Amino acid sequence: MKRAFAASLAIAAAAAALTASMIIANIATTESIPYKVAEVPLEAAESTVHEQAIAPGEESRIPDPAIAWITIPGTTVDYPVVQASSDSPDFYLTHDASGERSAWGAPYIHSGCREGVDSPLVVVFGHNMSDGTMFAPLANYSKRPFAQEHKTILVRTEEGMRRLEVFAVDVLDADSEGVVARFDGIDGLRSFIDDKLRSCEVVLNEPKDLEQAWCFVTCSYQTDNSRTAVYAMEVE
């Protein structure tokens, strides 16, 4: 994308690490998943918060070192989200949110998203685990019926709950395509999204006057090195 900064970061750079850690997960029979896993009901309201994330009376608090908590109603996605650092951008591929080594890793915001949850495009990576945990449900978004039934993504930050709505889903070959993490102003973001919509497998909505977008990325298996990228924007 010509208008994107040269600092755009390719998914392919993390492909080897993602694949390797998934193999580790398949053989790590003695390691227990560090998160409580349960499907979040579809009828979950925006005020719903995960009991592990927020204690009574601390509705705006996110447990350190996480900076957000992601919940996708109707799926098992219900996890803390951490920020990757430029010093160790792949750390959370093999460590949980508390920093302990884990084959499940932790959902994390790309190190290139320097403004964290307020970046123009917030790119969040998570493993597609063979036990169906972490971001495994996201691989199903390439099927339009699933995407339509699971459009709502809830992201809680210190400032409160953000309700996102999925507007497009792309399946990438990570050997040749990447995710752009920085843009030349808001016009750069809008141009990138406009171009992206022309190649997406699923387009539910074409956003107008976009100010920010989120992109949730996980491994998928359409090719030897595919990634499913789920694009969403905040709605009132």
Secondary structure, 3 states (H helix, E strand, C coil): CCCECCCCECCHHHHHHHHHHHHHHHHCCCCCCCCCCCCCCCCCCCCCCCCCCCCCCCCCCCCCCCCEEEECCCCCCEEEEEECCCCCCCHHHCECCCCCECCCCCCEECCCCCCHHHCCEEEEECCECCCCCECHHHHHHHCHHHHHHCCEEEEEECCEEEEEEEEEEEEEECCCCCECCCECHHHHHHHHHHHHHCCCCEECCCCCCCCCEEEEEEEECCCCCEEEEEEEEECC
